[in-house]
Each structure stands twice: as C-alpha cells, then as structure tokens.
Amino acid sequence: MQQLPATILGMGARPLGIARRRITPARLVVLARAGEWTVAVTGLVAAALWLGLPVLPFAAAFPAFALGLSGLWLGMLVSSPDASAPLGGYDRPRGVWLWAVLAVSGALGLLVVPLPGLVLAGSAAGLAALWRLGLHLLIPVLLRRGRVALCVIVAGGGVEALATLERLSALKGQGIHSLGLFDDRDGARSPPLQLGVPRLGRMADLPGFVRAQTVDLIVLTMPPRAEDRIFQILAPLWVLPVDIRLAPHDSKLGLHPRSYRWLGDLALLDLFDRPLRARDALFKRSFDLCLGAVLTVCALPLMALIAVAIRLESPGPILFRQRREGFAGASIMALKFRSLHHAQRDEGAVVPVAEGDTRVTRVGRFLRRSSLDELPQLFNVLAGDMSLVGPRPHAVGARNRDMEFAAVATGYAARHRVKPGLTGLAQVHGLRGAVTRPQDIRRRLACDLEYIDSWSPWLDLRIMALTLPAVLSGENAY
C-alpha cells in the first residue's frame, strides 16, 4: 500500500487555507436564514410597539398587522435562499436589493396612503436589507479566512473524476474545497495532480485519511458502464409521472433496512418519485384556474391593444399556433402573439431568433423583449394544457438547427413529468432567449428538474412573484 505523507495523515494537520473552527456553507445558510427571520420580525414588532398597536382594539389593530405580516411573508418568499448555490445567494447583492425595494415601496406607499401596516412591513424589510448587506460584506471575509468550507474527497479516477473536479473547482468561491483524490490506477490514467488537486493514495488509503482529517463529503465517481444499461431502461420512462424504484436483488451493498423503501418483503431503492400526488395536483389545478382566470380578465384590454397593433403593422394572423410537447410528452397547441413576419414563420422553431433578426416585426420585437407575446398562453392554462408555473413548453422534437435538445441533455424527457408552464424557475434565473449551445439547454433542464423535485405551493408563488422583475430586466430577450 502506498504510504501517505505524515503531514497528511497526522491528526493535527488540516488543509491549507481552512480554519480549524469552521462551518459548512449549508450550516451558514441555515444560520443566515434564521437571522433574516429574526431581524425582520424584530423590525415588525418594534414598529408595532412604536405605533402603540398592541393597546388598540383588535378591530383597529388587525388590518395593520395583516398588512405588515403580508409584506413580511412576501419578502421572505422572494428572498428564499437559492437552492442551486452552496451559499444560498447570501454572498450576492440580489437579496439586499429585493428587501430594499420592499422597504422603499413601503416608505413611498406610506406617503401616498398613510397606513400603519406599511410602517410594519417597511421596518421589517429595512432591517432585513441591512442584515443581507452585512452578510454580503462578511461572507467574502469568512471565505478568505477559511471559516466557511466544505471539505470534499473524490474517490475514483479517469474522465469521470476529472469532470467531477471541474464542477467542484467552479464552486471554490462558494467555500467548496477539494482536498484530494483517491484512485487505484497509476500513470497517465490517474496523474498525481489534476486541476491543482493531488492524488493522495489508493482506495485502501481513504479510510485512514478520513479518520485523520475532517472530511465532510466523499464523492464516488464511477465509469458509465454500470449506468448505461440503467439509462437505456429509464430513457423512455422519464417522461411518465409515476414512481420509479430499483429492486437491488442480491445486492452486496449491505445497506441498512431503513435505506430501502419496502413493498411487503420486497426491498426497493428510490430512483424517481411522482412529482405531484393527487392532492398536490388538485391544488395546482385549482391555483391555475383561479389565478389564471383573474389574470386573463385583467389582461384582456392589453391583449386587444396588442392584437390591433399586430394587425396594423403586418399582414397575417394575430396568433401564432405551434405544436409543443406537453404533459407526459403529449402534443399541445400552444398560443402566442405573432412576432415574426408571417411569410418567414418558423413553425418547427428550428432556427432560433437572434438579436437584430430581420424576421421579427417591430411590434414583435417589443412583445418578445417584454414576454407579452406569451399572454395568449393564459388560455392554454385555463384549458388545462399548461400550468401557470412549470418548465417552458418546447416545440415537438425541439432543436436548434442540427442540435437536438434531447440528444445533448441527458434526462431531457423528465421535464415533461409535469405540465409546461407560462413561467418557470429557469426564466426567473435569467435563462431566456435562444438555445445556441448544449450547455444552454442543460442549464435550463437542471432548473426544470430542480423545480419538479422541490415543487411546493410556496415555490409556485415565489416564481410568480419573481417573474415580473425577471421580465422587466429584459435579460437574454430579443
């Protein structure tokens, strides 16, 4: 067995740049969120005491408390930690200005309508903005001093390990530290240094290293040979809204019985869960019908003006109808306001619209940049073909010229396990516009699958609340 250096195996040794007393990024997010709640509620309570609301009759104080709590709840909803970032987004300024916007809105609203509830909401938002600002300034200092760190070991080698190290190195600024790699291969197949990460020994050396060092996570990489057959079986099943389990008969893993899901005496391992149970699906449909009806009624005058503008500018139909992939891969007829010259329409969405594209009309350019061309899809929502929130519907056989989306994004069909949405997690993260590179569709697919895996009514409300700021930014829209 290859002997590891004493400085590595020594009980007192620790990786360079990582403090002895530290917390993981996940723990920091929990503490930061708890502090955010605490300061926001403190601001609301302090404002209530200052206004003397506790001594007022219930009928007089309740509206103020209801408005203040609504503002607090809205702020907490739109400032939820970013689940895709190890630090939850607390190292970025976005959360600061979200709270600041609520605080300023409360202050401006107070000048127009002097309601005590606006004082409560504005006070909570103001203190939360200061908390976020403090964290935004403090976290980089903690990262530099190694006070926030997740120590990771990679077990395995080859191209799979290199791909894993590349992803981990991209997260170094988020406190993710790759301590080393353990692999049984030698020579060019497993070089002593990859992306600045040393190979510390063979697999047999790993237990000794973990006992001597503080390791938070071991990432086991494996060649795709064992996965290929599973992928072949799962590929046609990903689209289905059903539970998928693996029956590991005669498995030598020796997992604890509680690691399995049992069906009688049959032990199963989870692969995929049905995204929405019957109760959740009923709630989501009711939400779509109620809010969708309200939005449709409110949008009718605007849609009428858009229809007139389209008709006056260029000949052709007002609406553009396109076959798109819906729930469980079924084809739906999605509606949009026509934004291209009718003679240059692209019914298969094969050629993406680029900035300055001559096929786009003047009215269409405004509609696409503001996403108002999607308004007719409210009728798709009411008809049940779409939902207000979900993965955006792609054209049937979605592609960009010669690049087929399903061919470059593994698990692409899994995005069809819920109804497509008028807006989605990818859109509020700025992933809009043309798909020109394989990584574009992979990033959007990652957001779609994250939404499906973590769906909740609060997530839908949060995405709806964040849609307007995302649309107004105009990012990647043309």
Secondary structure, DSSP 8 states (H G I E B T S, - for coil): -----HHHH-TT---TT--SS-B-HHHHHHHHHHHHHHHHHHHHHHHHHHHTGGGS-HHHHHHHHHHHHHHHHHHHHHT---TTSTTTTTTSTHHHHHHHHHHHHHHHHHHHS--HHHHHHHHHHHHHHHHHHHHHHHHHHHHHTTSB-EEEEEE--HHHHHHHHHHHHTTGGGTEEEEEEE-S--GGGS-SEETTEEEEE-GGGHHHHHHHS---EEEE---THHHHHHHHHHTTTTTS-S-EEE--TT-SS---GGGSEEETTEEEEEEE--SS-HHHHHHHHHHHHHHHHHHHHHHHHHHHHHHHHHHHHSSS-SEEEEEEE-GGG-EEEEEEE--B-GGG--TT--S---TT-TTB-HHHHHHHHHTGGGTTHHHHHHHTS-EEESS---BTT-EETTEEHHHHSTTGGGGGGS--EEE-HHHHTT--S---SHHHHHHHHHHHHHHHHT--HHHHHHHHHHHHHHHHHTTT--
